[in-house]
Amino acid sequence: MIEVKKLGCAYDNHFVLRELDLRLNSDEFTVLVGPNGAGKSTLIHALLGFLPILEGEVRLFDRPLSSYRRSELARLTALVSQETVFQFDYPVRDIVLMGRYPYLGLMQSWLPQDLEAVDKVLEQLGLSKFADRFFSQLSGGEKQRVLIARALAQETSYIFLDETLSQLDINHQVEIMARLREIVHNNGKGILLISHNLNLGANFADRMVLLSQGRVLGSGTPEEMMQPRLLRELFGLELQTMLNPVTGKPNLLYPGIP
């Protein structure tokens, strides 16, 4: 469980997050939404310990985040960035194996359990046939699955994804969202995904968090968050929703041309 109380974070003395309260459970798929500049990526960086906390606190499993060593955090939290660039073109298996670095001792080589963990993840995400293929030879959706596999091989309690689906075709977005939901419910992990696609988030998430001007505007089920009043306050636009006849979840109706 991650608990955030009165969090304040800033860049160059300009506060991006202020008085932010949030609770994330370790068995939920959470989608974080909000307009550009709301502080979504900043929040993830703070939760990972990458950004100094100027006000309030973050607690991870009832311990202050600041009390963890970097090596300890690497075994509890993993990040899939919006953009990932490798200096060299690695085979898929080697990239997923990078997720095992937090478990290596000084001058230690890979152990059988590391290789077993990688094989298990490759199988789970349908990547075994790509194990020896170079990363550059994959499609966009396949690359994202590889990066998620690397995070999964890290065997953390939480995985954070920073707009990792924004450049993908809708078929790959749906596929990966289904995979993420499956990981949460089958592996008992907590996942927090930043997304601008409210409909996709509502259809797959257990919880949605609305972030506005560095504060949490709302946190709850898709049914609770996809309300016209909250959406108007979040985006400054009159938006309506209706229930998706396939999933039964509330989906956004875009306004017509004035």
C-alpha positions in Angstrom: 0.0 0.0 0.0 1.2 3.5 -0.9 -0.1 6.4 1.2 0.5 10.0 0.2 -0.3 12.8 2.7 -0.1 16.6 1.9 2.5 16.0 -0.7 4.3 19.0 -2.1 6.9 18.8 -5.0 8.5 21.6 -7.1 10.8 22.3 -10.0 12.9 25.5 -9.6 10.8 26.6 -6.6 7.6 26.3 -8.6 5.3 23.9 -6.9 3.7 21.3 -9.3 2.1 19.2 -6.5 0.6 20.8 -3.4 -1.4 19.4 -0.5 -1.9 16.1 -2.5 -3.5 13.2 -0.7 -3.7 9.7 -2.3 -3.9 6.0 -1.3 -2.9 3.3 -3.7 -3.7 -0.4 -3.0 -1.4 -3.2 -4.0 -4.1 -5.2 -5.7 -5.7 -2.6 -7.9 -5.3 -1.4 -11.5 -5.4 2.4 -11.2 -5.6 4.8 -14.1 -4.4 8.4 -13.5 -6.0 11.1 -15.7 -5.9 14.8 -16.0 -5.0 17.7 -18.4 -1.5 18.5 -19.5 0.5 20.1 -16.7 -1.6 18.7 -13.9 1.4 16.9 -12.4 0.8 13.3 -13.4 4.4 12.4 -14.3 5.7 14.5 -11.4 3.5 12.4 -9.1 5.0 9.1 -10.4 8.5 10.4 -10.0 7.8 11.4 -6.4 6.3 8.0 -5.7 9.5 6.3 -7.1 11.8 8.5 -5.0 13.2 10.3 -8.1 12.0 13.7 -6.9 12.6 15.4 -3.6 9.6 15.8 -1.4 9.4 19.3 0.0 6.1 19.0 1.9 4.1 16.1 3.4 5.2 12.5 3.1 4.9 9.3 1.1 4.7 6.0 2.9 5.3 2.6 1.3 4.1 -0.4 3.3 3.9 1.8 6.4 7.5 3.0 6.1 8.5 6.5 4.9 9.7 6.4 1.3 12.9 8.3 2.4 13.8 5.4 4.8 14.3 2.9 1.9 17.7 2.4 0.2 17.7 2.7 -3.6 18.3 -1.0 -3.9 15.3 -1.8 -1.7 13.0 0.5 -3.8 14.1 -1.3 -6.9 12.6 -4.5 -5.5 9.3 -2.8 -4.6 8.6 -0.4 -7.5 9.2 -0.6 -11.3 8.7 2.0 -14.0 7.8 1.7 -17.7 8.6 5.1 -19.2 6.9 7.0 -22.0 10.0 6.7 -24.1 12.8 4.1 -23.7 15.9 4.4 -25.8 18.7 1.8 -25.6 22.2 2.6 -26.6 22.6 -0.7 -28.2 20.1 -3.0 -29.9 19.6 -5.9 -27.5 17.7 -9.2 -28.0 14.4 -9.4 -26.2 15.6 -11.9 -23.6 18.5 -9.6 -22.6 16.1 -6.6 -22.1 13.7 -8.6 -19.9 16.7 -9.9 -18.0 17.6 -6.3 -17.1 14.7 -6.4 -14.7 16.7 -8.8 -12.6 19.5 -6.3 -11.8 18.1 -5.4 -8.4 18.7 -9.0 -7.3 22.4 -9.3 -8.4 25.1 -9.1 -5.8 28.5 -7.5 -6.4 30.3 -9.2 -9.2 27.5 -11.8 -9.3 26.3 -13.5 -12.5 22.8 -14.5 -13.4 21.4 -17.3 -11.2 19.0 -20.1 -12.4 16.1 -18.4 -10.7 16.8 -15.2 -12.7 16.6 -17.1 -16.0 13.5 -19.0 -14.8 11.8 -15.7 -13.9 12.5 -14.3 -17.3 11.2 -17.4 -19.1 8.0 -17.3 -17.0 7.4 -13.7 -17.9 8.1 -14.2 -21.6 5.6 -17.0 -21.6 3.0 -15.0 -19.7 3.1 -12.1 -22.1 3.3 -14.2 -25.3 6.9 -13.1 -26.0 8.7 -16.5 -26.0 8.9 -16.6 -29.8 10.5 -13.2 -29.8 13.1 -14.0 -27.1 16.1 -14.0 -29.5 14.8 -11.2 -31.8 16.4 -7.8 -31.6 14.3 -5.0 -30.0 14.5 -2.9 -33.2 12.8 -5.6 -35.2 9.6 -5.5 -33.1 6.4 -3.6 -33.7 5.3 -0.8 -31.4 2.9 -3.0 -29.5 5.5 -5.8 -29.2 8.1 -3.3 -27.8 5.7 -2.2 -25.1 5.0 -5.8 -24.1 8.8 -6.3 -23.8 9.2 -3.2 -21.5 6.2 -4.4 -19.4 7.9 -7.9 -19.2 11.1 -6.3 -18.0 9.1 -4.5 -15.2 7.3 -7.7 -14.4 10.6 -9.7 -14.2 11.6 -7.2 -11.6 9.1 -8.8 -9.3 8.0 -5.6 -7.6 4.8 -4.9 -5.7 4.0 -1.9 -7.9 4.5 -1.0 -11.6 4.1 2.5 -12.8 3.5 3.3 -16.5 3.9 6.9 -17.7 1.7 7.3 -20.9 3.3 4.2 -22.4 0.3 3.5 -24.7 -0.2 7.0 -26.2 1.6 6.2 -29.5 0.0 2.8 -30.1 -2.8 1.8 -32.4 -6.1 1.1 -30.6 -5.7 -2.7 -31.1 -2.4 -2.6 -29.2 -3.8 -0.3 -26.5 -6.7 -2.7 -25.8 -4.4 -5.7 -25.8 -2.0 -4.2 -23.3 -4.8 -2.8 -21.1 -6.2 -6.3 -20.9 -2.7 -7.7 -20.1 -2.2 -5.1 -17.3 -5.6 -5.9 -15.7 -4.7 -9.6 -15.9 -1.3 -9.0 -14.2 -3.0 -7.2 -11.4 -5.6 -9.8 -10.7 -3.4 -12.9 -11.3 -0.1 -11.7 -9.9 -1.4 -9.5 -7.0 0.5 -6.4 -8.1 -0.6 -2.8 -8.0 -0.4 -0.9 -11.3 -0.7 2.8 -11.9 -1.0 3.9 -15.5 -1.1 7.5 -16.7 -3.5 7.8 -19.7 -5.3 10.5 -21.7 -7.8 7.9 -22.9 -10.7 8.1 -20.4 -12.8 5.6 -22.1 -10.1 3.0 -22.2 -9.3 3.7 -18.6 -12.9 3.4 -17.5 -13.4 0.1 -19.3 -10.3 -1.6 -17.7 -9.4 0.1 -14.4 -10.4 -0.8 -10.9 -9.9 2.8 -9.8 -9.5 6.1 -11.6 -7.7 9.1 -10.1 -8.4 12.6 -11.4 -5.5 15.0 -11.0 -6.0 18.8 -11.5 -3.5 21.6 -10.8 -1.4 19.4 -8.6 -4.2 18.1 -6.4 -6.4 15.0 -6.4 -9.8 16.1 -7.6 -11.3 12.6 -7.1 -10.4 9.0 -6.6 -12.8 6.1 -6.9 -14.4 3.5 -9.3 -14.9 4.5 -13.0 -18.6 4.8 -12.2 -17.8 7.3 -9.5 -15.3 9.3 -11.4 -16.8 9.5 -14.9 -19.4 12.0 -13.8 -20.2 15.2 -15.9 -19.7 17.4 -12.9 -16.2 16.1 -12.2 -15.2 16.0 -15.9 -16.3 19.6 -16.3 -14.2 20.6 -13.3 -11.2 18.6 -14.6 -11.2 19.7 -18.3 -13.4 22.9 -18.3 -15.7 21.3 -20.9 -19.3 20.1 -20.8 -19.0 16.3 -21.3 -21.7 13.6 -21.0 -21.3 9.9 -20.5 -23.3 6.8 -21.2 -22.9 3.1 -20.3 -20.9 1.0 -22.7 -23.3 -1.7 -23.8 -20.4 -4.2 -24.0 -18.7 -3.6 -20.7 -21.4 -1.7 -18.7 -18.8 1.0 -17.8 -19.4 4.7 -18.3 -17.9 6.1 -21.5 -17.3 9.6 -22.6 -19.5 11.3 -25.3 -17.6 13.9 -27.2 -19.5 17.2 -27.9 -20.6 18.0 -31.4 -19.4 20.8 -33.6 -20.9 24.1 -32.3 
